[in-house]
Amino acid sequence: MSCSVHDLVRLERRGIATAGIGTIPFADEALEQARVLGMPDLRMLLVPHPVQLLDPAELDRLADTSFGRVLEHLQTASTGRSSS
């Protein structure tokens, strides 16, 4: 997730709304990196770990259930409100 956090921060600084997706065990690291990079309120969506063991149907379900939350994060960004 660490490279993703750097990419998300760079995009956000360019005015491009982002919503990072990562698994729960890596949340603390990702949030700390975002804080160190000067963006402690970086929007991230956390999903259960591990995803690499999911079969294609399970992965599709996870993506389908997460999509709405990603949209909420992006819409929150466009209105200027903080998101969790």
Phi and psi in radians as a Rosetta constraint file:
Dihedral C 1 N 2 CA 2 C 2 CIRCULARHARMONIC -1.085 0.35
Dihedral N 2 CA 2 C 2 N 3 CIRCULARHARMONIC -0.748 0.35
Dihedral C 2 N 3 CA 3 C 3 CIRCULARHARMONIC -1.130 0.35
Dihedral N 3 CA 3 C 3 N 4 CIRCULARHARMONIC -0.636 0.35
Dihedral C 3 N 4 CA 4 C 4 CIRCULARHARMONIC -1.077 0.35
Dihedral N 4 CA 4 C 4 N 5 CIRCULARHARMONIC -0.732 0.35
Dihedral C 4 N 5 CA 5 C 5 CIRCULARHARMONIC -1.079 0.35
Dihedral N 5 CA 5 C 5 N 6 CIRCULARHARMONIC -0.763 0.35
Dihedral C 5 N 6 CA 6 C 6 CIRCULARHARMONIC -1.072 0.35
Dihedral N 6 CA 6 C 6 N 7 CIRCULARHARMONIC -0.750 0.35
Dihedral C 6 N 7 CA 7 C 7 CIRCULARHARMONIC -1.115 0.35
Dihedral N 7 CA 7 C 7 N 8 CIRCULARHARMONIC -0.760 0.35
Dihedral C 7 N 8 CA 8 C 8 CIRCULARHARMONIC -1.073 0.35
Dihedral N 8 CA 8 C 8 N 9 CIRCULARHARMONIC -0.763 0.35
Dihedral C 8 N 9 CA 9 C 9 CIRCULARHARMONIC -1.091 0.35
Dihedral N 9 CA 9 C 9 N 10 CIRCULARHARMONIC -0.771 0.35
Dihedral C 9 N 10 CA 10 C 10 CIRCULARHARMONIC -1.055 0.35
Dihedral N 10 CA 10 C 10 N 11 CIRCULARHARMONIC -0.777 0.35
Dihedral C 10 N 11 CA 11 C 11 CIRCULARHARMONIC -1.121 0.35
Dihedral N 11 CA 11 C 11 N 12 CIRCULARHARMONIC -0.781 0.35
Dihedral C 11 N 12 CA 12 C 12 CIRCULARHARMONIC -1.047 0.35
Dihedral N 12 CA 12 C 12 N 13 CIRCULARHARMONIC -0.704 0.35
Dihedral C 12 N 13 CA 13 C 13 CIRCULARHARMONIC -1.153 0.35
Dihedral N 13 CA 13 C 13 N 14 CIRCULARHARMONIC -0.395 0.35
Dihedral C 13 N 14 CA 14 C 14 CIRCULARHARMONIC -1.562 0.35
Dihedral N 14 CA 14 C 14 N 15 CIRCULARHARMONIC 0.049 0.35
Dihedral C 14 N 15 CA 15 C 15 CIRCULARHARMONIC 1.534 0.35
Dihedral N 15 CA 15 C 15 N 16 CIRCULARHARMONIC 0.256 0.35
Dihedral C 15 N 16 CA 16 C 16 CIRCULARHARMONIC -1.766 0.35
Dihedral N 16 CA 16 C 16 N 17 CIRCULARHARMONIC 2.045 0.35
Dihedral C 16 N 17 CA 17 C 17 CIRCULARHARMONIC -1.148 0.35
Dihedral N 17 CA 17 C 17 N 18 CIRCULARHARMONIC 2.424 0.35
Dihedral C 17 N 18 CA 18 C 18 CIRCULARHARMONIC -2.307 0.35
Dihedral N 18 CA 18 C 18 N 19 CIRCULARHARMONIC 2.857 0.35
Dihedral C 18 N 19 CA 19 C 19 CIRCULARHARMONIC -2.591 0.35
Dihedral N 19 CA 19 C 19 N 20 CIRCULARHARMONIC 1.761 0.35
Dihedral C 19 N 20 CA 20 C 20 CIRCULARHARMONIC -1.261 0.35
Dihedral N 20 CA 20 C 20 N 21 CIRCULARHARMONIC 2.630 0.35
Dihedral C 20 N 21 CA 21 C 21 CIRCULARHARMONIC -2.183 0.35
Dihedral N 21 CA 21 C 21 N 22 CIRCULARHARMONIC 2.254 0.35
Dihedral C 21 N 22 CA 22 C 22 CIRCULARHARMONIC -2.649 0.35
Dihedral N 22 CA 22 C 22 N 23 CIRCULARHARMONIC 3.011 0.35
Dihedral C 22 N 23 CA 23 C 23 CIRCULARHARMONIC -1.638 0.35
Dihedral N 23 CA 23 C 23 N 24 CIRCULARHARMONIC 2.684 0.35
Dihedral C 23 N 24 CA 24 C 24 CIRCULARHARMONIC -0.941 0.35
Dihedral N 24 CA 24 C 24 N 25 CIRCULARHARMONIC -0.766 0.35
Dihedral C 24 N 25 CA 25 C 25 CIRCULARHARMONIC -1.064 0.35
Dihedral N 25 CA 25 C 25 N 26 CIRCULARHARMONIC -0.345 0.35
Dihedral C 25 N 26 CA 26 C 26 CIRCULARHARMONIC -1.762 0.35
Dihedral N 26 CA 26 C 26 N 27 CIRCULARHARMONIC 0.100 0.35
Dihedral C 26 N 27 CA 27 C 27 CIRCULARHARMONIC -1.081 0.35
Dihedral N 27 CA 27 C 27 N 28 CIRCULARHARMONIC -0.831 0.35
Dihedral C 27 N 28 CA 28 C 28 CIRCULARHARMONIC -1.036 0.35
Dihedral N 28 CA 28 C 28 N 29 CIRCULARHARMONIC -0.776 0.35
Dihedral C 28 N 29 CA 29 C 29 CIRCULARHARMONIC -1.072 0.35
Dihedral N 29 CA 29 C 29 N 30 CIRCULARHARMONIC -0.809 0.35
Dihedral C 29 N 30 CA 30 C 30 CIRCULARHARMONIC -1.109 0.35
Dihedral N 30 CA 30 C 30 N 31 CIRCULARHARMONIC -0.770 0.35
Dihedral C 30 N 31 CA 31 C 31 CIRCULARHARMONIC -1.158 0.35
Dihedral N 31 CA 31 C 31 N 32 CIRCULARHARMONIC -0.629 0.35
Dihedral C 31 N 32 CA 32 C 32 CIRCULARHARMONIC -1.172 0.35
Dihedral N 32 CA 32 C 32 N 33 CIRCULARHARMONIC -0.725 0.35
Dihedral C 32 N 33 CA 33 C 33 CIRCULARHARMONIC -1.070 0.35
Dihedral N 33 CA 33 C 33 N 34 CIRCULARHARMONIC -0.762 0.35
Dihedral C 33 N 34 CA 34 C 34 CIRCULARHARMONIC -1.063 0.35
Dihedral N 34 CA 34 C 34 N 35 CIRCULARHARMONIC -0.710 0.35
Dihedral C 34 N 35 CA 35 C 35 CIRCULARHARMONIC -1.103 0.35
Dihedral N 35 CA 35 C 35 N 36 CIRCULARHARMONIC -0.823 0.35
Dihedral C 35 N 36 CA 36 C 36 CIRCULARHARMONIC -1.083 0.35
Dihedral N 36 CA 36 C 36 N 37 CIRCULARHARMONIC -0.585 0.35
Dihedral C 36 N 37 CA 37 C 37 CIRCULARHARMONIC -1.430 0.35
Dihedral N 37 CA 37 C 37 N 38 CIRCULARHARMONIC 0.064 0.35
Dihedral C 37 N 38 CA 38 C 38 CIRCULARHARMONIC 1.532 0.35
Dihedral N 38 CA 38 C 38 N 39 CIRCULARHARMONIC 0.298 0.35
Dihedral C 38 N 39 CA 39 C 39 CIRCULARHARMONIC -2.361 0.35
Dihedral N 39 CA 39 C 39 N 40 CIRCULARHARMONIC 1.190 0.35
Dihedral C 39 N 40 CA 40 C 40 CIRCULARHARMONIC -1.154 0.35
Dihedral N 40 CA 40 C 40 N 41 CIRCULARHARMONIC -0.325 0.35
Dihedral C 40 N 41 CA 41 C 41 CIRCULARHARMONIC -1.722 0.35
Dihedral N 41 CA 41 C 41 N 42 CIRCULARHARMONIC 0.362 0.35
Dihedral C 41 N 42 CA 42 C 42 CIRCULARHARMONIC -0.974 0.35
Dihedral N 42 CA 42 C 42 N 43 CIRCULARHARMONIC 2.291 0.35
Dihedral C 42 N 43 CA 43 C 43 CIRCULARHARMONIC -1.369 0.35
Dihedral N 43 CA 43 C 43 N 44 CIRCULARHARMONIC 2.180 0.35
Dihedral C 43 N 44 CA 44 C 44 CIRCULARHARMONIC -2.382 0.35
Dihedral N 44 CA 44 C 44 N 45 CIRCULARHARMONIC 2.437 0.35
Dihedral C 44 N 45 CA 45 C 45 CIRCULARHARMONIC -1.831 0.35
Dihedral N 45 CA 45 C 45 N 46 CIRCULARHARMONIC 2.181 0.35
Dihedral C 45 N 46 CA 46 C 46 CIRCULARHARMONIC -1.821 0.35
Dihedral N 46 CA 46 C 46 N 47 CIRCULARHARMONIC 2.322 0.35
Dihedral C 46 N 47 CA 47 C 47 CIRCULARHARMONIC -2.113 0.35
Dihedral N 47 CA 47 C 47 N 48 CIRCULARHARMONIC 2.806 0.35
Dihedral C 47 N 48 CA 48 C 48 CIRCULARHARMONIC -1.065 0.35
Dihedral N 48 CA 48 C 48 N 49 CIRCULARHARMONIC 2.669 0.35
Dihedral C 48 N 49 CA 49 C 49 CIRCULARHARMONIC -1.915 0.35
Dihedral N 49 CA 49 C 49 N 50 CIRCULARHARMONIC 2.543 0.35
Dihedral C 49 N 50 CA 50 C 50 CIRCULARHARMONIC -1.646 0.35
Dihedral N 50 CA 50 C 50 N 51 CIRCULARHARMONIC 2.598 0.35
Dihedral C 50 N 51 CA 51 C 51 CIRCULARHARMONIC -1.608 0.35
Dihedral N 51 CA 51 C 51 N 52 CIRCULARHARMONIC -0.400 0.35
Dihedral C 51 N 52 CA 52 C 52 CIRCULARHARMONIC -1.186 0.35
Dihedral N 52 CA 52 C 52 N 53 CIRCULARHARMONIC -0.267 0.35
Dihedral C 52 N 53 CA 53 C 53 CIRCULARHARMONIC -1.591 0.35
Dihedral N 53 CA 53 C 53 N 54 CIRCULARHARMONIC -0.097 0.35
Dihedral C 53 N 54 CA 54 C 54 CIRCULARHARMONIC -1.305 0.35
Dihedral N 54 CA 54 C 54 N 55 CIRCULARHARMONIC 2.470 0.35
Dihedral C 54 N 55 CA 55 C 55 CIRCULARHARMONIC -1.383 0.35
Dihedral N 55 CA 55 C 55 N 56 CIRCULARHARMONIC 2.944 0.35
Dihedral C 55 N 56 CA 56 C 56 CIRCULARHARMONIC -0.962 0.35
Dihedral N 56 CA 56 C 56 N 57 CIRCULARHARMONIC -0.676 0.35
Dihedral C 56 N 57 CA 57 C 57 CIRCULARHARMONIC -1.160 0.35
Dihedral N 57 CA 57 C 57 N 58 CIRCULARHARMONIC -0.721 0.35
Dihedral C 57 N 58 CA 58 C 58 CIRCULARHARMONIC -1.155 0.35
Dihedral N 58 CA 58 C 58 N 59 CIRCULARHARMONIC -0.694 0.35
Dihedral C 58 N 59 CA 59 C 59 CIRCULARHARMONIC -1.133 0.35
Dihedral N 59 CA 59 C 59 N 60 CIRCULARHARMONIC -0.697 0.35
Dihedral C 59 N 60 CA 60 C 60 CIRCULARHARMONIC -1.069 0.35
Dihedral N 60 CA 60 C 60 N 61 CIRCULARHARMONIC -0.750 0.35
Dihedral C 60 N 61 CA 61 C 61 CIRCULARHARMONIC -1.088 0.35
Dihedral N 61 CA 61 C 61 N 62 CIRCULARHARMONIC -0.752 0.35
Dihedral C 61 N 62 CA 62 C 62 CIRCULARHARMONIC -1.085 0.35
Dihedral N 62 CA 62 C 62 N 63 CIRCULARHARMONIC -0.758 0.35
Dihedral C 62 N 63 CA 63 C 63 CIRCULARHARMONIC -1.102 0.35
Dihedral N 63 CA 63 C 63 N 64 CIRCULARHARMONIC -0.761 0.35
Dihedral C 63 N 64 CA 64 C 64 CIRCULARHARMONIC -1.090 0.35
Dihedral N 64 CA 64 C 64 N 65 CIRCULARHARMONIC -0.744 0.35
Dihedral C 64 N 65 CA 65 C 65 CIRCULARHARMONIC -1.294 0.35
Dihedral N 65 CA 65 C 65 N 66 CIRCULARHARMONIC -0.420 0.35
Dihedral C 65 N 66 CA 66 C 66 CIRCULARHARMONIC -1.514 0.35
Dihedral N 66 CA 66 C 66 N 67 CIRCULARHARMONIC -0.389 0.35
Dihedral C 66 N 67 CA 67 C 67 CIRCULARHARMONIC -0.994 0.35
Dihedral N 67 CA 67 C 67 N 68 CIRCULARHARMONIC -0.778 0.35
Dihedral C 67 N 68 CA 68 C 68 CIRCULARHARMONIC -1.066 0.35
Dihedral N 68 CA 68 C 68 N 69 CIRCULARHARMONIC -0.684 0.35
Dihedral C 68 N 69 CA 69 C 69 CIRCULARHARMONIC -1.178 0.35
Dihedral N 69 CA 69 C 69 N 70 CIRCULARHARMONIC -0.643 0.35
Dihedral C 69 N 70 CA 70 C 70 CIRCULARHARMONIC -1.094 0.35
Dihedral N 70 CA 70 C 70 N 71 CIRCULARHARMONIC -0.795 0.35
Dihedral C 70 N 71 CA 71 C 71 CIRCULARHARMONIC -1.046 0.35
Dihedral N 71 CA 71 C 71 N 72 CIRCULARHARMONIC -0.722 0.35
Dihedral C 71 N 72 CA 72 C 72 CIRCULARHARMONIC -1.040 0.35
Dihedral N 72 CA 72 C 72 N 73 CIRCULARHARMONIC -0.766 0.35
Dihedral C 72 N 73 CA 73 C 73 CIRCULARHARMONIC -1.048 0.35
Dihedral N 73 CA 73 C 73 N 74 CIRCULARHARMONIC -0.777 0.35
Dihedral C 73 N 74 CA 74 C 74 CIRCULARHARMONIC -1.212 0.35
Dihedral N 74 CA 74 C 74 N 75 CIRCULARHARMONIC -0.666 0.35
Dihedral C 74 N 75 CA 75 C 75 CIRCULARHARMONIC -1.183 0.35
Dihedral N 75 CA 75 C 75 N 76 CIRCULARHARMONIC -0.653 0.35
Dihedral C 75 N 76 CA 76 C 76 CIRCULARHARMONIC -1.074 0.35
Dihedral N 76 CA 76 C 76 N 77 CIRCULARHARMONIC -0.711 0.35
Dihedral C 76 N 77 CA 77 C 77 CIRCULARHARMONIC -1.086 0.35
Dihedral N 77 CA 77 C 77 N 78 CIRCULARHARMONIC -0.704 0.35
Dihedral C 77 N 78 CA 78 C 78 CIRCULARHARMONIC -1.275 0.35
Dihedral N 78 CA 78 C 78 N 79 CIRCULARHARMONIC -0.355 0.35
Dihedral C 78 N 79 CA 79 C 79 CIRCULARHARMONIC -1.659 0.35
Dihedral N 79 CA 79 C 79 N 80 CIRCULARHARMONIC -0.094 0.35
Dihedral C 79 N 80 CA 80 C 80 CIRCULARHARMONIC 1.470 0.35
Dihedral N 80 CA 80 C 80 N 81 CIRCULARHARMONIC 0.102 0.35
Dihedral C 80 N 81 CA 81 C 81 CIRCULARHARMONIC -1.529 0.35
Dihedral N 81 CA 81 C 81 N 82 CIRCULARHARMONIC 2.697 0.35
Dihedral C 81 N 82 CA 82 C 82 CIRCULARHARMONIC -1.376 0.35
Dihedral N 82 CA 82 C 82 N 83 CIRCULARHARMONIC 2.588 0.35
Dihedral C 82 N 83 CA 83 C 83 CIRCULARHARMONIC -2.221 0.35
Dihedral N 83 CA 83 C 83 N 84 CIRCULARHARMONIC 2.722 0.35
